[in-house]
């Protein structure tokens, strides 16, 4: 009898376990699903590169005609024969000028190579190219500076705009823009005579302090060092070019005076151009300056007498000015307003 009761109890327990198993499984699966939904996920991209095609399709309009490539002139017999034989048009007489193209592209791999490939295929040499992300996560802006004729640059601009990952290409050549370029220049504070020695000195830019590196070991005696310096000075006294190529070694006092004077002069010059010194080392300084391209080139030209060891430039970045409509309306009203008769001369 006890065996029958025990077997019945075991059967009830097994049935209860079988009835609870699906609920437990569903509860655990729901927990896993909630954990998966709450897990951090990477941000979804707004669109792929084909979204630029939809944007350009909605704004599709007939482009204006290309600028005239040639000026009216009479062709020579040689040009006519060349055109008949080789079917080549005569060279254009349009002047070459600087063009600034601003491209809004999709931020994806390979866009830069495609844009530069289009320009290289047309024979353009890119003066500067600046690429950076914009306030939109998946969009980047390119600022390209090149030189060419108006008609050829316009053809290249339209060809760039037809690329799939390119949203728009604008030519800011004749637009009022704010132009800026960043310059970092490492300048010697010992003078131009020791620039070559500083370049040989490696990353520290330390000039030589003995007559010649091969004849000046670290354990040389002071008397021998003075004698070697005197001999080297006597040897190059008849040859000014050799004396300029091998300047005399600096004593600590001379180096200290040179550093102080040149550092003060570089600091004053940088302040005049709106720049600043961002790093000071034992033998050189790094100057930072931001401005227009012509201003940066003028600043570099004024730094050359001190001795420029290295320089790095970011390239041109532009942004169009925002027009003020109220001021323009006032100027137009002033120009076209009625004239006061009392202000006119007699007669």
C-alpha positions as CSV (number, residue, x, y, z in Angstrom):
1,X,0.0,0.0,0.0
2,X,2.8,2.4,0.8
3,X,4.5,1.7,-2.5
4,X,1.3,2.6,-4.3
5,X,1.0,5.9,-2.4
6,X,4.7,6.8,-3.1
7,X,4.3,6.0,-6.8
8,X,1.2,8.2,-7.0
9,X,3.0,11.1,-5.3
10,X,5.9,10.8,-7.7
11,X,3.5,10.8,-10.7
12,X,1.8,14.0,-9.4
13,X,5.2,15.8,-8.9
14,X,6.4,14.8,-12.4
15,X,3.1,16.1,-13.9
16,X,3.4,19.4,-12.0
17,X,7.0,19.8,-13.2
18,X,5.9,19.1,-16.8
19,X,3.2,21.7,-16.5
20,X,5.6,24.4,-15.1
21,X,8.4,23.8,-17.6
22,X,6.8,25.8,-20.6
23,X,6.0,28.7,-18.3
24,X,9.6,28.8,-17.0
25,X,10.9,28.6,-20.5
26,X,8.7,31.5,-21.7
27,X,9.7,33.5,-18.7
28,X,13.4,33.0,-19.3
29,X,13.1,33.8,-23.1
30,X,11.2,37.0,-22.3
31,X,14.0,38.0,-19.9
32,X,16.6,37.4,-22.6
33,X,14.5,39.4,-25.1
34,X,14.2,42.3,-22.7
35,X,18.0,42.2,-22.0
36,X,18.6,42.2,-25.8
37,X,16.4,45.2,-26.3
38,X,17.9,47.2,-23.5
39,X,21.5,46.4,-24.6
40,X,23.5,49.4,-26.1
41,X,23.5,49.4,-29.9
42,X,25.5,51.5,-32.3
43,X,23.7,54.4,-33.9
44,X,21.9,53.6,-37.1
45,X,23.2,55.4,-40.2
46,X,20.8,58.1,-41.5
47,X,21.1,56.8,-45.1
48,X,23.5,55.3,-47.5
49,X,25.3,57.1,-50.3
50,X,22.3,56.6,-52.7
51,X,20.4,59.1,-50.6
52,X,22.4,61.8,-52.4
53,X,20.9,60.6,-55.7
54,X,17.3,61.1,-54.3
55,X,18.3,64.6,-53.1
56,X,19.7,65.6,-56.5
57,X,16.8,64.0,-58.4
58,X,14.3,66.2,-56.4
59,X,16.3,69.3,-57.2
60,X,17.0,68.4,-60.8
61,X,17.0,71.5,-63.0
62,X,18.5,72.4,-66.3
63,X,22.0,73.6,-65.8
64,X,23.1,76.9,-67.3
65,X,25.2,76.8,-70.4
66,X,29.0,76.4,-69.9
67,X,31.1,79.6,-70.1
68,X,32.5,80.4,-73.5
69,X,35.9,78.6,-73.9
70,X,37.4,80.7,-76.6
71,X,37.6,84.4,-77.4
72,X,36.6,85.5,-80.9
73,X,39.8,85.5,-83.0
74,X,41.0,84.5,-86.4
75,X,42.7,81.0,-86.6
76,X,46.0,80.5,-88.2
77,X,46.6,78.0,-91.0
78,X,48.6,75.8,-88.7
79,X,45.7,75.5,-86.3
80,X,43.3,74.7,-89.1
81,X,45.5,71.9,-90.5
82,X,46.1,70.5,-87.0
83,X,42.3,70.5,-86.4
84,X,41.7,68.7,-89.7
85,X,44.4,66.0,-89.2
86,X,44.0,65.3,-85.5
87,X,40.5,66.7,-84.8
88,X,41.9,68.7,-81.9
89,X,40.4,72.1,-81.0
90,X,42.7,75.1,-80.8
91,X,44.0,76.0,-77.3
92,X,41.7,78.3,-75.3
93,X,42.8,81.8,-74.5
94,X,41.0,82.1,-71.2
95,X,43.2,83.0,-68.3
96,X,44.0,80.6,-65.5
97,X,42.8,81.7,-62.1
98,X,42.3,80.3,-58.7
99,X,39.0,78.4,-58.0
100,X,37.6,77.3,-54.7
101,X,35.3,74.3,-54.8
102,X,33.2,73.3,-51.7
103,X,31.9,69.8,-51.8
104,X,29.4,68.2,-49.5
105,X,29.9,64.4,-49.6
106,X,28.8,61.2,-47.8
107,X,31.2,60.2,-45.1
108,X,32.2,56.8,-46.4
109,X,35.4,55.1,-47.6
110,X,36.7,55.9,-51.1
111,X,35.0,59.3,-51.6
112,X,38.3,61.2,-51.5
113,X,40.0,59.0,-54.0
114,X,37.0,59.3,-56.4
115,X,37.0,63.1,-56.2
116,X,40.7,63.4,-56.6
117,X,40.6,60.9,-59.5
118,X,38.1,63.1,-61.4
119,X,40.3,66.1,-61.0
120,X,43.5,64.2,-61.8
121,X,41.8,62.8,-65.0
122,X,41.2,66.4,-66.2
123,X,44.8,67.4,-65.5
124,X,44.2,69.6,-62.4
125,X,46.9,70.0,-59.8
126,X,45.2,70.4,-56.4
127,X,46.8,73.3,-54.5
128,X,45.1,72.3,-51.2
129,X,42.4,70.0,-50.1
130,X,40.8,70.1,-46.6
131,X,38.3,67.4,-45.5
132,X,36.5,67.3,-42.2
133,X,33.2,66.0,-40.7
134,X,30.3,68.5,-40.4
135,X,27.6,68.9,-37.8
136,X,25.7,66.1,-39.6
137,X,27.1,62.8,-38.5
138,X,27.3,61.1,-41.9
139,X,28.3,64.1,-44.0
140,X,31.7,65.6,-44.7
141,X,32.8,68.8,-46.3
142,X,35.7,69.2,-48.8
143,X,37.4,72.5,-49.6
144,X,39.4,72.2,-52.8
145,X,41.7,74.9,-54.2
146,X,42.9,74.6,-57.8
147,X,43.9,76.7,-60.8
148,X,42.2,76.5,-64.2
149,X,40.0,78.1,-66.8
150,X,36.4,78.9,-66.0
151,X,34.9,76.5,-68.6
152,X,37.1,73.5,-67.7
153,X,36.6,74.0,-63.9
154,X,32.8,74.2,-64.5
155,X,32.9,70.9,-66.4
156,X,34.8,69.3,-63.6
157,X,32.4,70.7,-61.0
158,X,29.4,69.2,-62.8
159,X,31.2,65.9,-63.2
160,X,32.0,65.8,-59.5
161,X,28.3,66.6,-58.7
162,X,27.3,63.5,-60.7
163,X,29.1,61.2,-58.4
164,X,26.9,59.0,-56.3
165,X,28.2,59.9,-52.8
166,X,28.4,63.7,-53.6
167,X,25.4,65.8,-52.5
168,X,26.4,69.2,-53.9
169,X,29.5,71.0,-55.3
170,X,29.6,74.8,-55.1
171,X,32.1,77.2,-56.7
172,X,33.0,80.0,-54.2
173,X,35.4,81.8,-56.6
174,X,33.3,84.9,-57.1
175,X,31.6,84.8,-53.7
176,X,32.3,86.9,-50.6
177,X,33.8,84.4,-48.2
178,X,35.8,84.2,-45.0
179,X,39.1,82.4,-45.9
180,X,41.4,81.0,-43.2
181,X,44.5,78.8,-43.1
182,X,46.4,77.5,-40.2
183,X,50.3,77.5,-40.0
184,X,52.7,75.8,-37.7
185,X,56.3,76.8,-38.1
186,X,59.3,75.7,-36.1
187,X,61.8,78.6,-36.1
188,X,65.4,78.6,-34.9
189,X,66.3,81.1,-32.1
190,X,70.0,80.8,-32.9
191,X,70.0,82.6,-36.3
192,X,70.2,81.5,-39.9
193,X,73.9,80.7,-39.7
194,X,73.3,77.7,-37.5
195,X,70.2,76.3,-39.3
196,X,72.3,73.7,-41.2
197,X,74.0,72.6,-38.1
198,X,70.7,72.4,-36.3
199,X,69.2,70.2,-39.0
200,X,72.2,67.9,-38.7
201,X,71.7,67.8,-35.0
202,X,68.6,65.7,-35.2
203,X,65.3,66.2,-33.3
204,X,66.9,68.3,-30.6
205,X,68.3,70.8,-33.2
206,X,71.4,71.2,-31.1
207,X,74.2,73.1,-33.0
208,X,77.8,72.1,-32.9
209,X,79.8,73.6,-30.1
210,X,83.3,72.5,-31.4
211,X,85.2,73.4,-34.6
212,X,84.2,70.2,-36.4
213,X,82.3,67.1,-35.3
214,X,85.0,64.8,-36.5
215,X,87.8,66.6,-34.7
216,X,86.0,67.5,-31.5
217,X,85.5,64.5,-29.2
218,X,83.8,65.1,-25.9
219,X,87.0,64.5,-24.0
220,X,89.0,67.2,-25.9
221,X,91.0,69.6,-23.7
222,X,90.0,73.3,-23.6
223,X,93.5,74.3,-24.8
224,X,93.3,72.0,-27.8
225,X,89.8,73.1,-28.6
226,X,90.8,76.8,-28.7
227,X,93.8,75.9,-30.9
228,X,91.6,73.9,-33.3
229,X,89.1,76.8,-33.4
230,X,91.8,79.3,-34.2
231,X,93.2,77.0,-36.9
232,X,89.8,76.5,-38.5
233,X,89.2,80.3,-38.4
234,X,92.6,80.9,-40.1
235,X,91.9,78.3,-42.7
236,X,88.5,79.8,-43.8
237,X,89.6,83.5,-43.4
238,X,90.4,83.7,-47.1
239,X,87.2,82.0,-48.3
240,X,84.1,83.9,-47.2
241,X,81.7,81.1,-48.5
242,X,83.5,78.4,-46.5
243,X,83.4,80.7,-43.5
244,X,79.7,81.1,-43.9
245,X,79.2,77.4,-44.4
246,X,81.1,76.6,-41.1
247,X,80.2,79.3,-38.6
248,X,82.3,79.6,-35.4
249,X,81.2,77.5,-32.5
250,X,78.9,79.1,-29.9
251,X,80.0,79.7,-26.4
252,X,77.2,79.4,-23.7
253,X,77.1,83.2,-23.3
254,X,76.8,83.8,-27.0
255,X,74.1,81.2,-27.3
256,X,72.1,82.7,-24.4
257,X,72.2,86.2,-25.9
258,X,71.2,84.9,-29.4
259,X,68.3,83.0,-27.9
260,X,67.0,85.9,-25.9
261,X,67.2,88.4,-28.8
262,X,65.7,86.2,-31.4
263,X,63.0,84.9,-29.1
264,X,61.9,88.4,-28.4
265,X,61.9,89.4,-32.0
266,X,59.9,86.3,-33.1
267,X,57.4,87.0,-30.3
268,X,56.9,90.6,-31.4
269,X,56.5,89.6,-35.1
270,X,54.0,86.9,-34.2
271,X,51.9,89.3,-32.2
272,X,51.8,91.7,-35.2
273,X,50.3,88.9,-37.3
274,X,47.9,87.6,-34.7
275,X,49.9,84.5,-34.0
276,X,51.4,83.1,-30.8
277,X,54.3,80.9,-29.7
278,X,52.9,77.5,-28.6
279,X,56.1,75.7,-27.8
280,X,59.5,76.8,-26.6
281,X,62.5,74.4,-26.6
282,X,66.2,74.9,-26.0
283,X,67.1,75.9,-29.6
284,X,63.8,76.5,-31.4
285,X,60.2,77.6,-31.0
286,X,56.9,76.6,-32.7
287,X,54.7,79.5,-33.9
288,X,51.0,79.2,-34.6
289,X,49.3,81.6,-37.0
290,X,45.8,81.7,-38.6
291,X,44.9,84.0,-41.4
292,X,44.4,84.4,-45.2
293,X,46.7,82.6,-47.6
294,X,48.6,85.8,-48.6
295,X,49.0,86.8,-45.0
296,X,50.4,83.3,-44.1
297,X,52.8,83.5,-47.0
298,X,53.9,87.0,-45.9
299,X,54.4,85.8,-42.3
300,X,56.5,82.8,-43.6
301,X,58.6,85.2,-45.7
302,X,59.4,87.3,-42.6
303,X,60.3,84.2,-40.6
304,X,62.8,83.0,-43.1
305,X,65.6,85.3,-41.9
306,X,65.5,83.7,-38.5
307,X,65.8,80.2,-40.0
308,X,62.7,78.0,-40.5
309,X,63.4,74.4,-39.5
310,X,60.0,72.9,-40.3
311,X,56.5,74.2,-41.4
312,X,53.1,72.7,-41.8
313,X,50.0,74.3,-43.3
314,X,46.4,73.0,-43.2
315,X,45.2,74.5,-46.6
316,X,42.5,76.9,-47.3
317,X,39.1,76.7,-45.6
318,X,36.2,79.0,-46.7
319,X,32.7,79.8,-45.5
320,X,30.5,82.3,-47.4
321,X,29.4,85.5,-45.7
322,X,25.8,86.0,-44.7
323,X,24.3,89.0,-46.5
324,X,22.5,91.6,-44.5
325,X,19.3,92.5,-46.4
326,X,18.5,95.7,-44.4
327,X,21.8,97.3,-45.2
328,X,21.5,96.5,-48.9
329,X,18.0,97.9,-49.0
330,X,19.1,101.1,-47.3
331,X,22.0,101.5,-49.8
332,X,19.7,101.0,-52.8
333,X,17.1,103.5,-51.4
334,X,19.9,106.0,-50.9
335,X,21.2,105.6,-54.4
336,X,17.8,105.7,-56.2
337,X,16.0,108.2,-54.0
338,X,14.6,111.6,-55.1
339,X,17.1,114.5,-55.4
340,X,16.5,117.6,-53.2
341,X,16.1,120.6,-55.5
342,X,17.7,122.9,-52.9
343,X,20.9,121.0,-53.1
344,X,21.3,121.6,-56.9
345,X,23.5,124.4,-58.2
346,X,21.8,127.5,-59.6
347,X,20.7,127.4,-63.2
